[in-house]
Amino acid sequence: MKKDFKFILNKLWILIAPASICLMLLVVYLIKGIYPFGTNTISYFDMAQSIVPIYYHTYDFLHGNADCFLNWNVALGSSMGDLFGNFIFFPTNLFFFFVKRENILYSMSFFLIFKLMLASAFMSIYANSKVAKKAIAVFAGIAYASCGFVIQYYTNIYFLDCFLIFPLLVLGYDLLVEKNKK
C-alpha cells in the first residue's frame, strides 16, 4: 500500500502542465467573456458553420441516432467515410457522452481545454523520456500546448487530434527504433 501511494506521488507531476493549461485558458475565457463566464463562444466562422455540425453528428452517432457515414447536413454528404473516419472514431470524442446535444456549441470551449490538457500531458511524458528534469518536461508540455499551431488552428478543432497524439507517436518511435522495445 505504501509503495502504491509513493508511485502515485512520483507520477503526480504529470498533472502540473495540464492544470496550468486549464488555468490559463479559464483566465482567458474570464477576461474575454467566453462561455461559461460570458455569452461569447470560441465557435465562429468555419468552426460554427462546418465543424460544430460535425460534432452534432458525432453526438448523434455515439448515441445511436445517426448513421456513421451518411449525413446530408454535413459536407453535403460528400466523402463522408474519410470525413467521419477522422472525427467520429477518435477517442477524445467520448467527451460528447457527457454533454447534452443542445450544449454542444457552448461545450467547444471545454473541448478545447480537454484536448490541450491531453496534449500538454503527453508532451510532458515524452519530454521526461528525453530529459531527466521534471521541471523541463512540465515546461515543454505547457509550451507545446501554447504554441502557434494551437493559436492558428483551434477553430479547426479536429486538427488538434493529430497535435495531441504526436508526442505519443514520437515516444513510440523512440522506444521501438532507438531502444529496441516493443
Secondary structure, DSSP 8 states (H G I E B T S, - for coil): -HHHHHHHHHHGGGGHHHHHHHHHHHHHHHHHTBTTSSSB-S--THIIIIIHHHHHHHHHHHTTSS-SS--TTSGGGTTHHHHHHHHTTSGGGGGGGSS-GGGHHHHHHHHHHHHHHHHHHHHHHHHHHH-S-HHHHHHHHHHHHTSHHHHHHTTSTTHHHHHHHHHHHHHHHIIIIIS---
